[in-house]
Structures are given as structure tokens and as C-alpha cells.
């Protein structure tokens, strides 16, 4: 028992050092239940986002801006508007991409890589990421937000990410920030602002045409 308490203490101290302002949640199951409940009360979500990509080969971060949309059950739209136009849609188990005049569609069911990415994005929005067996999950609590650290256990995901970290608003469990760190140490950070829940979103948003 003493050994277990000592291990828990070390983990708590390490967590505070790694994520300043956060401590491990006292009841992870209660958090998961509340997260799932919040999703049940969310039919749609719209927000602005700013994405920063940090690459070791570049001196400056690559910053882009855009709009994010989500509609139940599994519809996601990431629309980059500055400094370039790029569109990514996840809908009907497909990944749709528009890059300038070029359009592409990939089945998430037939392509394992896109399937895993599709599942990860949807899981993060729906709150089911904390129960995904492809990840080892740690949950932390701050003053106004929760932090969820996802460490891939599945081979394909391990090749893509070292960790995925979600920061969630306590008031409604919507994501304020997502940080995806690659095995190389390069990372992508997305900050969400001006979030609006349960707004009317037309189905056409989740189609290229």
C-alpha cells in the first residue's frame, strides 16, 4: 500500500511539472460520464480556429486560420481560409479534400490510415476518445479546463503521433485546444475560439458539392 501511494505521489508531481496548473482528476470515471453527457446535449458546433505547425526544419511556425464545424453524428468540416484555402471534410465514413481546384475522396473504411485519423477526430469531438482502446489515457484538471493526454498504443497511430492532448472547457466540455505531437517532436496546435453550440448547420456544409 505504501508503495502504491508513493507511485501515485510521484505521478502527481510529474503531472504538475509536465502540465503546470493541472493535477490528475480524482475520479476519472465521473469525468468520462460527464464528458459523454455533454456530448449528448450537443447536436452541432461551430467555431473559429487558429492552427500553428512547428517544424524542426523551419525557423518560424506556420500559422493558418479557418472555420470548424461539427454536426451529429459524425460530420466534421475544417475549412482553412488564411493564408491559403484548403478544405477537409469527414462525413459518411469518407475523407473529402479540396486543395485549390483539386478534389479528392478517400474511404475511411478501405484506407486504414485515413480511417484512424477519421476515428481520432470524431472521438475527440464526441468525447469517446477517453474510451478508445488505441490510446493510453491520462486525465488532468485545472481551474477552468480539463486536459486529456492520449498516447497511441496502436501501430499506425504510433507512427503518426507521440501524443495527442485535448484541453476542454469545464462548462461544456468543448475543445479549446488540441495539440498533436509527432514522434519527431514536430507538432500541430489548434486553438478554437468563438464557439457556438447547437446552431443550425446545413447538410451541404459536409459535402464538396
HELIX and SHEET records of a PDB file:
HELIX    1   1 UNK A    2  UNK A   18  1                                  17    
HELIX    2   2 UNK A   28  UNK A   40  1                                  13    
HELIX    3   3 UNK A  112  UNK A  126  1                                  15    
HELIX    4   4 UNK A  129  UNK A  131  5                                   3    
HELIX    5   5 UNK A  155  UNK A  160  1                                   6    
HELIX    6   6 UNK A  203  UNK A  206  5                                   4    
SHEET    1   A12 UNK A  23  UNK A  24  0                                        
SHEET    2   A12 UNK A 135  UNK A 141 -1                                        
SHEET    3   A12 UNK A 145  UNK A 152 -1                                        
SHEET    4   A12 UNK A 163  UNK A 169 -1                                        
SHEET    5   A12 UNK A 175  UNK A 181 -1                                        
SHEET    6   A12 UNK A 187  UNK A 197 -1                                        
SHEET    7   A12 UNK A  44  UNK A  54 -1                                        
SHEET    8   A12 UNK A  62  UNK A  71 -1                                        
SHEET    9   A12 UNK A  75  UNK A  82 -1                                        
SHEET   10   A12 UNK A  86  UNK A  91 -1                                        
SHEET   11   A12 UNK A  94  UNK A  99 -1                                        
SHEET   12   A12 UNK A 102  UNK A 107 -1                                        
END                                                                             
